[in-house]
Amino acid sequence: MLRFMNRANALTLTGAACALGAALLALSGRVSWGLVVFSIAGLCDLFDGVLARSLERTPSEELFGQRLDSLCDGFSFGACGALILHAGGLRHPAEIAILIAFSLAALWRLAYFDTLGMEPAPSEEGSQVPPTGPPRFLGLPTTYVALFLPLAGLGGLHSPDLLRWCFVGVGLFLAVAMVAPVRIPKPGRKAYPVFLLLALGLGSVHTLSALGKL
């Protein structure tokens, strides 16, 4: 089995380990630190694909990497994401239902993507010119959970009650958005620095909050 280990798969596993660590930190009452580590998990997921495309891999190694990435996404952003939301105060039966819907939507979204992949960019009706735009996701990609949870966490930096309501809102939004028939263009390479800066900025804010400096 270990013959499939390479730098890209190691980064994928690092992201899953960070997501689990983030959930455990949040469940122990250190939600801000959990969101910091969760942002790192998102960065690992952002760049493992870039690293994988730079490697020379056999077809079986490519298939293994794709399946590992999908399983880790379900674990990191579906399961661990739900645990972070739970740690943020979602305890009422109705809120537990939101957590279940959130996790199931993440799994459904990943299974759909693994089955059908992305849609090609649209072309003008009757045009013989092939589409030139980026391919599109149907539904919000599950990995965006790593961006939206730290963003929602900003609303509750000083108030556990406000954090709870922010997490209720983002949990509902993500549960619907991941399975909604909304087409989202795949971000190009120019978007990667933007995601990196967002993750670093959110991580910095939550770090300051965890240190009691906000």
C-alpha positions as CSV (number, residue, x, y, z in Angstrom):
1,M,0.0,0.0,0.0
2,L,2.8,2.4,0.8
3,R,3.9,2.6,-2.8
4,F,1.1,5.1,-3.3
5,M,2.6,7.5,-0.9
6,N,4.0,10.7,-2.6
7,R,4.2,14.4,-1.7
8,A,0.7,15.2,-2.9
9,N,-0.9,12.4,-0.9
10,A,1.1,13.3,2.1
11,L,-0.2,16.8,1.9
12,T,-3.8,15.5,1.5
13,L,-3.3,13.4,4.7
14,T,-1.8,16.4,6.5
15,G,-4.9,18.4,5.7
16,A,-7.1,15.6,7.1
17,A,-5.0,15.5,10.2
18,C,-5.3,19.3,10.6
19,A,-9.1,19.0,10.2
20,L,-9.3,16.4,12.9
21,G,-7.1,18.5,15.2
22,A,-9.2,21.5,14.5
23,A,-12.4,19.6,15.5
24,L,-10.7,18.3,18.7
25,L,-9.5,21.8,19.7
26,A,-13.0,23.2,19.1
27,L,-14.7,20.5,21.1
28,S,-12.3,21.2,24.0
29,G,-13.5,24.8,24.1
30,R,-10.8,26.4,22.0
31,V,-12.9,27.2,19.0
32,S,-10.7,30.1,17.8
33,W,-7.6,27.8,17.7
34,G,-9.7,25.2,16.0
35,L,-10.6,27.6,13.2
36,V,-7.0,28.5,12.8
37,V,-6.0,24.9,12.2
38,F,-9.1,24.4,10.0
39,S,-7.8,27.1,7.8
40,I,-4.6,25.2,7.4
41,A,-6.5,22.1,6.4
42,G,-8.2,24.2,3.7
43,L,-4.8,25.4,2.4
44,C,-3.5,21.8,2.3
45,D,-6.6,20.8,0.2
46,L,-6.0,23.9,-2.0
47,F,-2.5,23.0,-3.0
48,D,-2.5,19.2,-2.9
49,G,-4.0,19.1,-6.4
50,V,-1.4,21.6,-7.7
51,L,1.3,19.4,-6.3
52,A,-0.2,16.2,-7.7
53,R,-0.3,17.7,-11.2
54,S,3.5,18.4,-11.0
55,L,4.2,14.7,-10.3
56,E,4.7,11.9,-12.9
57,R,2.1,9.3,-11.8
58,T,0.8,6.0,-13.2
59,P,-2.9,5.7,-13.9
60,S,-3.4,3.7,-10.6
61,E,-1.5,6.3,-8.7
62,E,-3.7,9.0,-10.1
63,L,-6.9,7.0,-9.3
64,F,-5.6,6.4,-5.7
65,G,-4.9,10.1,-5.3
66,Q,-8.3,11.1,-6.5
67,R,-10.1,8.7,-4.2
68,L,-7.9,9.6,-1.2
69,D,-8.7,13.3,-1.8
70,S,-12.4,12.7,-2.0
71,L,-12.4,10.6,1.2
72,C,-10.4,13.2,3.0
73,D,-12.7,16.0,1.8
74,G,-15.7,14.1,3.2
75,F,-13.9,13.5,6.5
76,S,-12.3,16.9,6.9
77,F,-15.1,19.2,5.7
78,G,-18.2,17.1,6.1
79,A,-17.5,15.3,9.4
80,C,-14.9,17.5,11.1
81,G,-16.7,20.6,9.9
82,A,-19.9,19.4,11.6
83,L,-18.0,18.8,14.8
84,I,-16.7,22.4,14.8
85,L,-20.2,23.7,14.3
86,H,-21.4,21.6,17.2
87,A,-18.6,22.9,19.3
88,G,-19.7,26.4,18.4
89,G,-23.0,25.9,20.2
90,L,-25.3,23.9,17.9
91,R,-26.9,21.6,20.5
92,H,-30.7,22.0,20.1
93,P,-32.4,19.1,18.2
94,A,-33.2,21.4,15.3
95,E,-29.6,22.4,15.2
96,I,-28.4,18.8,15.3
97,A,-30.7,18.2,12.3
98,I,-28.8,21.1,10.5
99,L,-25.5,19.3,11.3
100,I,-26.7,16.0,9.9
101,A,-28.0,17.8,6.8
102,F,-24.7,19.6,6.4
103,S,-22.7,16.4,6.6
104,L,-24.9,14.4,4.3
105,A,-24.9,17.3,1.7
106,A,-21.1,17.3,1.8
107,L,-21.0,13.5,1.1
108,W,-23.7,13.7,-1.6
109,R,-21.8,16.6,-3.3
110,L,-18.6,14.6,-3.3
111,A,-20.2,11.5,-4.7
112,Y,-21.9,13.6,-7.4
113,F,-18.6,15.1,-8.4
114,D,-16.8,11.8,-8.4
115,T,-19.4,10.4,-10.7
116,L,-20.0,13.2,-13.2
117,G,-17.1,15.7,-12.6
118,M,-17.4,19.2,-13.7
119,E,-19.5,20.6,-16.5
120,P,-17.9,22.3,-19.5
121,A,-18.1,26.0,-20.0
122,P,-21.3,27.0,-21.8
123,S,-21.1,28.0,-25.5
124,E,-23.4,30.3,-27.4
125,E,-26.4,28.6,-28.9
126,G,-25.8,27.6,-32.5
127,S,-22.1,28.5,-32.3
128,Q,-19.5,26.2,-33.8
129,V,-16.8,27.7,-31.6
130,P,-15.9,25.4,-28.7
131,P,-16.4,26.9,-25.2
132,T,-13.3,28.7,-24.0
133,G,-14.3,29.5,-20.4
134,P,-13.4,27.5,-17.3
135,P,-15.4,24.3,-16.5
136,R,-18.1,24.7,-13.8
137,F,-19.0,22.9,-10.6
138,L,-22.6,22.1,-10.0
139,G,-23.2,23.1,-6.4
140,L,-20.8,24.7,-4.0
141,P,-17.6,22.6,-3.7
142,T,-17.3,20.9,-0.3
143,T,-13.9,22.3,0.3
144,Y,-15.3,25.9,0.5
145,V,-16.4,24.9,4.0
146,A,-12.8,25.6,5.1
147,L,-13.4,29.2,4.0
148,F,-17.0,29.8,5.2
149,L,-16.6,28.4,8.7
150,P,-13.7,30.7,9.7
151,L,-15.6,33.6,8.1
152,A,-18.7,32.8,10.1
153,G,-16.5,32.6,13.2
154,L,-15.6,36.2,12.9
155,G,-19.1,37.1,13.9
156,G,-18.7,35.5,17.3
157,L,-15.3,36.6,18.4
158,H,-16.7,38.2,21.5
159,S,-20.0,36.5,22.0
160,P,-20.8,32.8,22.2
161,D,-24.4,33.4,21.5
162,L,-23.6,35.4,18.3
163,L,-21.1,32.6,17.3
164,R,-23.9,30.1,17.7
165,W,-26.2,32.0,15.4
166,C,-23.5,32.7,12.8
167,F,-22.8,28.9,12.8
168,V,-26.5,28.1,12.4
169,G,-26.7,30.4,9.4
170,V,-23.5,29.1,7.7
171,G,-24.5,25.5,8.4
172,L,-27.9,26.0,6.7
173,F,-26.3,28.0,3.9
174,L,-23.7,25.3,3.2
175,A,-26.1,22.4,3.4
176,V,-28.3,24.0,0.7
177,A,-25.5,25.4,-1.4
178,M,-23.6,22.2,-1.7
179,V,-26.5,20.4,-3.4
180,A,-28.2,23.4,-5.1
181,P,-28.4,23.5,-8.9
182,V,-26.0,26.5,-9.0
183,R,-23.1,26.5,-11.4
184,I,-19.9,27.9,-10.1
185,P,-16.9,28.4,-12.4
186,K,-13.7,26.6,-11.4
187,P,-11.2,29.1,-10.0
188,G,-8.2,29.6,-12.1
189,R,-4.6,29.9,-10.9
190,K,-5.0,33.6,-10.4
191,A,-7.5,32.9,-7.6
192,Y,-5.0,30.8,-5.6
193,P,-3.2,33.8,-4.1
194,V,-6.6,35.3,-3.2
195,F,-7.6,32.1,-1.3
196,L,-4.1,32.0,0.3
197,L,-4.4,35.6,1.5
198,L,-8.0,35.0,2.8
199,A,-6.9,31.9,4.8
200,L,-3.8,33.7,6.2
201,G,-6.0,36.7,7.1
202,L,-8.7,34.7,8.8
203,G,-6.1,32.6,10.6
204,S,-4.3,35.7,11.9
205,V,-7.6,37.2,13.2
206,H,-8.5,33.9,15.0
207,T,-5.0,33.6,16.3
208,L,-5.2,37.0,17.9
209,S,-8.6,36.2,19.3
210,A,-7.3,32.9,20.8
211,L,-4.4,34.9,22.4
212,G,-6.9,37.4,23.9
213,K,-5.6,40.3,21.8
214,L,-8.9,41.1,20.1
